[in-house]
């Protein structure tokens, strides 16, 4: 071996001098040395991955070896300098040069193999992913049967715990999802700890400065098990938030619904990381800050850097920070990319878990880039009263996609980017499509309602955006519109899907607060056209709309739509009832004389009970969008009345 070489580790093997079979058994190993499970017979090999061992010229490798009587033993020593370069030395108990040694291919495949044994790998993948795959299959069955009285409806809308904190008032399906997820976490962590502990079962004890290194003590096995579980949780976190995900097609949960689970699993993954980090400090101390090229990674420092990156992401995603400092949240969430790189450098086989999420992300970004390249023309931009902005956009691709989805297109939303007011070119904001509008360029016709007269497919959409306060993106948009600044608008989408299949319901109750009326507006548009209503909602017999605003001025946001509702003639097969509530009435407001309103807040318990009595047991769907208090109250009373609910929200 070259005296100038810088070694990172070595591999020592013993074998029968005549046949080449591994027959020796090592014991009394020095500190940092372990029997090597990557070899055919781990007892016949010693692996050392401690560069500091080579720093002193006085370092000697002293081990005991046993072998059958009457046989001569050969030795092969491989001093590793880099991934593709090592130095070989051979010897024997007889003094003869061995004719049989370890070829280079076996060395390459062995010394740099993953640290985890095959049994532990199988346990991790089968135990972690198979239950989650079964959960996805249950979700797929629930999607197909998401109608009144069916299995999917019971999973999505049955509430086992109807009292107590809001956090536990979840549907049966949500309880099932949480239960399976956390049960898998606990069981896999326990089994992985036992398995990793057993990988060195039967090895002789090795102690140095009072620290037991081998076999794996329980604390070391637990520390490694939390790291392996962390790899799987990291992959699961990345699987959920792709905007053009496969989940809507499989289980009927759209992108914004997956964000809820992305948040839950992301926070759990961060807790997993903290436990792993603390356990590693307890076992290895300052070794967590070392950079060392080994057979499973480049050192623990990269794991620490990955943890710091994730901590910044999790802290910036807290609700107060995300809402008030969205640009900071967006910027720090970009730490996901260096975090993934650090994770792979820390442990190379992390890449195995990330292949599927990264592949889905790649496909997702290709679709998003194609969507963002579409032509969008601003037909009008109006600054309405009470801090609201109305955009009328000509974007045929988005309008046609929503129109063709029929009832499933309700509650669709798009991401909007306006470079003139953005501080960050990567900043896109989601807003509900509040209506489909004709632009005057419609040429494509579609027959509606069987033999009815073909109608033009709308080519434009409208979006209502309420200012969220001084300095926010929505406030900068309002200011730019008032100043008539030229704006280039880009769209991405549409996204979104209802949590209830409206086609299967006879009655609908819509409760909105403030600008939360935007998801209800397209529904009103649909039912105001009898042909469109019969085609998209053939079973619908009644629609009750409750809209709560602070002042009469806010009613002017949808003045034209409300005027059509009031002018609607009664139909024998359909009943439309709209109730407008103003919490801070001002009699001097002009719109007060146009639309009949009620003062105060609606008695939602009375409304739900009355509607339940009028529906005679027929299925009722409730759509809710608005402030948290109104949403919580509406969902509570709707569930008490036996209605199935869908809430619109973009809160992480």
Secondary structure, 3 states (H helix, E strand, C coil): CCCCCCCCEEEEEEEECCCCCCCCEEECCCCCEEECCCCCCHHHEEEECCHHHHCCCCCCCCCEEECCCCCCEEEEEEEEEECCEEEEEEEECCCCCCCCCCCHHHHHHHHCCCCCCHHHHHHHHHHHHHHHHHHHHHHHHHHHCCCCCCHHHHHHHCECCCCCCHHHCCEHHHHHHHHHHHHHHHHHHHHHHHHHHHCCCCCCCEEECCEEEECCCHHHHHHHHHHHHHHHHHHHHHHHCCCCCCHHHHHCCCHHHHHHHHHHHHHHHHHHHHHHHHHHHHHHHHHHHCCCCCCCCCCHHHHHHHHHHHHHHHHHCCHHHHHHCHHHHHHHHCHHHHHHHHHHHHCCCHHHHHHHHHHHHHHHHHHHHHHHCCCCEEEEEEEEHHHEEEEEEECHHHHHHHHHCHHHHCCCEEEEEECCCCCCCCCCEEEEEEEEECCCCCCCEECCCCCCCCEECCCEEEEEEECCCCCCHHHHHHHHHHCCCCCCEEEEEEECCCCCCHHHCCEEEEEEEHHHHHHHHHHHHHHHCHHHHHHHCCCCCEEEEEEEECCHHHHHHHHHHHHHHHCCCCECCEEEEEEEEECCCCCCCHHHHCCCCEECCCCHHHHHHHHHHHHCCCCEEEEEECCHHHHHHHHHHHHHCCCEEEECCCCC
